[in-house]
């Protein structure tokens, strides 16, 4: 069983690239944002190289591998193309996520239980290459058990339903979703999986999740990039870190 420890913050820089790509050119630069996040004290950088390259590009991944002193968490779909890119770069971690061309953002967790054999074979070379393999899933015991069986070292629980319910004022739904995250964090930890949580977390929603002792890392991106417009990136990250530490301490 993985020992409990301090809570890490991973900063997702995808939407710096979204702004860059909206107009073309080189600015704002996701690598600059990553270095600023690193200076602000984040514990890792997350970047999702989508099949349609709607935000992060191949060149961004290459640049991140060259300049970062903190770990890179490379989010990717379970495709042969992405597997080969990951094997070429060998980032610290790869997070396997579901991906649909028509979605605006990742809408739910990966279906692991129905694709167990395929995913087990897909992640084996990544593990052999030294990457920590994470599976992005809902707070569902069946999916957690399947992730454990296929050899994932980490799961990242999708917190989007909890965050959406809170911001829409559906507080009974919010509380149910939060309880599911709490129960499944404990369940996954009991299996020996490292537990991360991400998607949709804000200053308002982060503390209840950060308080779960089994959760080792939160990955937060869109909110921090948006908040950086008003506060600046480093102050936005510092405030998130403060709230996380307050909840944990």
HELIX and SHEET records of a PDB file:
HELIX    1   1 UNK A   14  UNK A   23  1                                  10    
HELIX    2   2 UNK A   30  UNK A   39  1                                  10    
HELIX    3   3 UNK A   58  UNK A   67  1                                  10    
HELIX    4   4 UNK A   80  UNK A   89  1                                  10    
HELIX    5   5 UNK A  113  UNK A  115  5                                   3    
HELIX    6   6 UNK A  116  UNK A  128  1                                  13    
HELIX    7   7 UNK A  141  UNK A  150  1                                  10    
HELIX    8   8 UNK A  160  UNK A  167  1                                   8    
HELIX    9   9 UNK A  171  UNK A  190  1                                  20    
HELIX   10  10 UNK A  206  UNK A  210  1                                   5    
HELIX   11  11 UNK A  222  UNK A  231  1                                  10    
HELIX   12  12 UNK A  233  UNK A  248  1                                  16    
SHEET    1   A 9 UNK A   8  UNK A  12  0                                        
SHEET    2   A 9 UNK A  44  UNK A  48  1                                        
SHEET    3   A 9 UNK A  71  UNK A  76  1                                        
SHEET    4   A 9 UNK A  93  UNK A  96  1                                        
SHEET    5   A 9 UNK A 132  UNK A 137  1                                        
SHEET    6   A 9 UNK A 154  UNK A 158  1                                        
SHEET    7   A 9 UNK A 194  UNK A 198  1                                        
SHEET    8   A 9 UNK A 215  UNK A 220  1                                        
SHEET    9   A 9 UNK A   8  UNK A  12  1                                        
END                                                                             
